[in-house]
Amino acid sequence: MDENRKSIEDGIVESYRQDEDMMILVFAQWCVNEGLNPEELYMQAYPEQQSNERLQRVLELTVPKEEAGPIPDDTVLGVLSLFGNEDLAFVVSEAISNRNATGKSR
């Protein structure tokens, strides 16, 4: 019984980790699409962190803007909020406001 419970818990943790990686990918691809550096935005939100290994790994999965589908601003903000990345969502909101202020809105 204990082994079965451990297996279920491991499965839940792995599923959450995969979902979190998808959130990171949505954020990173949105940044690429917007001509922004995902690492710079991440560091603005979390300056106390030296680097994020998962972000580094996921960056390899991004594609050029021309090959990517559009990611609406609301989608990236919603996904970040869903995973509790409020600080990063705030930085993304600022980037959206700056983009809109310079007339580059979609």
PESUL-V974054 format. One record per pair of residues at least 24 apart in sequence whose ideal C-beta (glycine too) atoms are under 7 Angstrom apart, sorted by sequence separation. I is the first residue (numbers start at 1). J is the second residue. D is the distance in Angstrom with one decimal. If there is no record, write none. Layout:
i={I & I}
j={J & J}
d={D & D}
//
This chain:
i={28 & 24 & 28 & 32 & 24 & 28 & 33 & 21 & 25 & 29 & 32 & 24 & 28 & 33 & 25 & 32 & 21 & 33 & 33 & 29 & 30 & 46 & 29 & 45 & 45 & 26 & 30 & 42 & 45 & 44 & 26 & 27 & 26 & 41 & 41 & 26 & 27 & 41 & 23 & 23 & 36 & 23 & 34 & 20 & 34}
j={55 & 54 & 58 & 62 & 55 & 59 & 65 & 54 & 58 & 62 & 65 & 58 & 62 & 68 & 61 & 68 & 58 & 70 & 71 & 68 & 71 & 87 & 71 & 87 & 88 & 71 & 76 & 88 & 91 & 91 & 75 & 76 & 76 & 91 & 92 & 79 & 80 & 95 & 79 & 80 & 95 & 83 & 95 & 83 & 99}
d={6.7 & 5.8 & 5.5 & 5.0 & 5.8 & 5.6 & 4.9 & 6.5 & 5.0 & 5.1 & 5.9 & 4.5 & 5.1 & 5.6 & 5.8 & 6.8 & 6.0 & 6.9 & 6.0 & 5.6 & 4.4 & 6.4 & 6.0 & 4.2 & 4.1 & 6.3 & 4.3 & 6.6 & 4.4 & 4.8 & 6.8 & 5.9 & 5.7 & 5.2 & 6.7 & 5.0 & 6.4 & 6.5 & 4.8 & 6.8 & 6.0 & 5.0 & 7.0 & 6.1 & 6.7}
//
